[in-house]
Amino acid sequence: MKVAIIGAGRMGEALATGLVASRTVNAKKIVLSDPDKQKLKNLKRRLGIAIANSNKEACRKGNLIILAVKPSYVASVAEEIRRNVTKRIVVSIAAGVRLKRVESILKKSKVIRVMPNTPCLVCEGTVAYSLGKKVNKKDENTFLGIFSGVGKCVRVSERQLNSITGLTGSGPAYIYLIANALIEGGKKQGLNEKLSRKLVTQLMIGASKMLGTCKETPEELIAMVTSPKGTTIEGLKILQRRKVKDALVSAVAAATKRAKELAAQN
């Protein structure tokens, strides 16, 4: 299977890096196109992938095409490549751009809409996807065979994708904000940055694994750490007083709202 990625922005680069790292696709069978030729050369040197001089050239070399461009560019890029992607699988990762919009241009292509996130870079992404009208089971399996290499794939209805964009698409930034705050907290209590970051990183790995493998709810997991008149309860009192939970819920809502606005524009 040959994969063409149109766009070498953050997600295009993350997907290319993850596919190479997971060995899901041979690096030489990944071709990337982007207006930034220097960036393409750097990625070719770092990952060993192929690069193309144009989007059309990339599509001619790929069996599965990933549109990793900004939402405002999807229509123009789709129009540009539509004759080069006939009967091929085209994966759009643009936030807010609906399937019917892409399908209206790529009438003879098999379109899948995907919301991945940047942890695809380290093969631990969240990949939510919805299928277009022409996609059959074989096409879906082909898609899963590639994208399962960069993360966990979850099939959802398209109407859920805006909410997923606000939650897991934007979510890594919320987690990094929390991590940064905890690292700073450790530093202010006398730890150096290297040690504080190492501890916080393992803290998040361990907590995530418990969340994913234990049967307890998040509330019950909190209770497992908390004891009356102990240290944790004092920290939680501050977080509750500062309404950290409410702030994170509002962050997801705001990002979802923006995704819906982009959908209305596209």
C-alpha positions in Angstrom: 0.0 0.0 0.0 1.3 3.4 -1.0 0.2 6.5 1.0 0.2 10.0 -0.2 0.0 12.8 2.4 -1.1 16.2 1.1 0.2 18.8 3.6 3.2 18.7 5.9 1.8 20.7 8.7 1.7 19.5 12.3 -0.8 16.6 11.7 0.7 15.7 8.3 4.1 15.4 9.8 2.8 13.6 12.9 1.0 11.0 10.7 4.1 10.5 8.4 6.3 10.1 11.5 3.9 7.7 13.2 3.5 5.5 10.1 7.2 5.2 9.7 7.9 4.6 13.4 5.2 1.9 13.6 6.4 0.3 10.3 2.8 0.2 9.2 3.9 1.5 5.9 7.4 1.3 4.4 8.9 4.8 4.5 9.7 4.6 0.8 6.0 4.0 0.1 4.9 7.3 1.8 5.0 10.4 -0.5 4.5 13.9 0.9 3.6 17.1 -0.9 3.6 20.7 0.5 4.4 24.2 -0.7 7.2 24.4 1.8 9.9 22.6 -0.2 12.6 23.0 2.5 10.3 21.3 5.1 9.8 18.4 2.6 13.5 18.0 2.2 14.0 17.9 6.0 11.3 15.3 6.4 12.8 13.2 3.6 16.2 13.3 5.2 14.8 12.5 8.7 12.2 9.9 7.8 13.4 8.4 4.5 10.0 9.1 2.8 9.5 10.2 -0.8 8.5 13.7 -1.7 6.5 15.1 -4.7 6.8 18.3 -6.6 3.0 18.8 -6.6 -0.2 17.5 -5.0 -1.2 15.8 -8.3 2.1 14.0 -8.5 1.7 12.8 -4.9 -1.8 11.5 -5.6 -0.6 9.6 -8.7 1.8 7.7 -6.5 -0.6 6.9 -3.7 -3.3 4.3 -3.3 -4.7 6.0 -0.1 -4.6 9.8 0.0 -4.6 11.8 3.2 -5.8 15.4 3.0 -3.8 17.0 5.8 -4.5 20.7 4.9 -6.3 23.5 6.7 -10.1 23.5 6.5 -10.1 26.6 4.3 -7.9 24.8 1.7 -9.8 21.5 1.5 -12.1 22.5 -1.3 -9.4 24.0 -3.6 -7.0 21.1 -3.0 -9.8 18.5 -3.6 -10.7 20.3 -6.9 -7.1 20.2 -7.9 -6.6 16.5 -7.4 -10.1 15.1 -8.2 -9.0 13.6 -11.5 -6.0 11.9 -9.8 -8.0 10.1 -7.0 -10.7 8.3 -8.9 -11.9 5.2 -7.1 -9.2 5.7 -4.4 -9.6 6.1 -0.7 -9.3 9.8 0.3 -9.0 10.5 4.1 -9.8 14.1 5.1 -8.5 15.2 8.6 -9.7 18.8 8.3 -11.7 19.9 11.4 -15.3 20.9 10.6 -15.3 19.9 6.9 -18.2 17.6 6.3 -18.2 14.4 4.3 -20.8 15.7 1.8 -18.6 18.8 1.1 -15.6 16.6 0.1 -17.8 14.1 -1.7 -19.4 16.8 -3.7 -16.0 17.5 -5.3 -14.5 14.0 -5.2 -17.5 12.3 -6.7 -15.6 9.2 -7.8 -13.5 8.8 -4.7 -14.1 6.9 -1.4 -14.0 9.5 1.3 -13.4 8.9 5.0 -13.5 11.8 7.5 -11.1 11.5 10.4 -10.3 13.4 13.5 -6.8 12.3 14.7 -4.6 14.0 17.2 -0.9 14.8 17.6 0.0 11.7 19.7 -0.2 9.9 16.4 3.4 11.1 16.2 4.4 8.5 18.9 1.8 5.9 17.7 -0.6 6.6 20.6 -3.1 8.8 18.8 -6.9 8.8 19.1 -8.4 8.3 15.6 -12.1 8.9 15.3 -13.5 8.3 11.8 -16.8 8.3 9.8 -17.3 6.7 6.4 -18.5 8.3 3.2 -21.2 6.8 1.0 -18.9 4.9 -1.4 -16.7 3.3 1.3 -17.2 -0.5 1.6 -16.0 -2.9 4.3 -12.8 -3.7 2.3 -12.0 0.0 2.1 -12.6 0.4 5.8 -10.3 -2.5 6.6 -7.6 -0.9 4.3 -8.0 2.4 6.2 -7.8 0.6 9.6 -4.8 -1.4 8.5 -2.9 1.9 8.1 -4.3 4.2 10.8 -4.3 1.5 13.5 -0.5 1.8 13.3 -0.6 5.4 14.7 -3.3 5.0 17.4 -6.6 3.6 18.5 -9.3 3.9 15.9 -13.0 4.4 16.8 -15.8 4.5 14.3 -18.4 7.2 15.1 -21.3 9.0 13.5 -20.3 12.1 11.7 -22.4 14.3 13.9 -20.2 13.3 16.8 -17.0 14.5 15.2 -17.3 18.1 16.2 -17.5 17.1 19.8 -14.6 14.7 19.4 -12.6 17.5 17.8 -13.2 19.6 21.0 -12.3 16.7 23.3 -9.5 14.6 21.8 -8.5 16.7 18.8 -7.7 19.7 21.1 -7.3 17.6 24.3 -3.6 17.0 24.1 -3.1 20.8 24.7 -5.2 20.6 27.8 -3.1 17.7 29.1 0.2 19.5 28.4 -1.1 22.6 30.2 -1.9 20.4 33.3 1.5 18.8 33.0 3.3 22.1 32.7 1.5 23.3 35.9 2.4 20.2 37.8 6.1 20.5 36.7 6.1 24.1 37.8 4.5 23.1 41.1 7.3 20.6 41.7 10.0 23.2 40.9 8.5 25.6 43.4 8.7 22.9 46.0 12.4 22.4 45.4 12.7 19.9 42.6 14.8 20.7 39.6 13.0 20.8 36.2 14.5 17.6 34.8 13.4 15.5 37.9 10.0 17.3 38.1 9.3 16.5 34.4 10.4 12.9 34.7 8.1 12.4 37.7 5.1 14.1 36.1 5.5 12.2 32.9 5.4 8.9 34.7 2.6 10.1 36.9 0.5 10.7 33.7 1.5 7.4 32.2 0.5 5.5 35.3 -2.7 7.4 35.9 -3.8 6.9 32.3 -3.1 3.2 32.5 -5.2 2.9 35.6 -8.0 4.8 33.9 -7.8 2.5 30.9 -7.5 -0.8 32.7 -9.3 -0.5 36.1 -13.0 -0.9 36.4 -13.4 2.0 38.7 -14.8 5.4 37.6 -12.6 8.5 37.6 -14.4 9.5 40.9 -13.6 6.2 42.5 -10.0 6.4 41.4 -9.8 9.9 43.0 -11.2 8.4 46.2 -8.4 5.7 46.1 -5.8 8.4 46.4 -7.7 10.6 48.9 -7.8 9.9 52.6 -9.4 12.1 55.3 -7.0 14.8 56.6 -4.3 13.6 54.2 -2.2 15.5 51.6 -4.4 14.8 48.5 -7.5 16.3 50.0 -5.7 19.6 50.6 -4.7 19.8 47.0 -8.1 18.9 45.8 -9.7 21.6 47.9 -7.6 24.2 45.9 -8.6 22.7 42.5 -12.3 22.7 43.6 -12.0 26.2 44.8 -10.4 27.3 41.6 -13.1 25.4 39.6 -10.5 23.5 37.5 -13.0 20.8 36.5 -15.5 23.5 35.3 -12.8 25.2 33.3 -11.8 22.0 31.5 -15.5 21.2 30.7 -15.8 24.7 29.3 -12.6 24.3 27.2 -14.1 21.2 25.5 -17.3 23.2 24.9 -15.4 26.2 23.4 -13.3 24.0 21.1 -16.5 22.1 20.0 -18.2 25.4 19.3 -15.3 26.5 17.1 -15.4 23.1 15.2 -19.1 23.7 14.5 -18.3 27.2 13.3 -15.8 25.8 10.9 -18.4 23.3 9.7 -20.8 26.1 8.9 -18.1 27.8 6.9 -17.2 24.7 4.9 
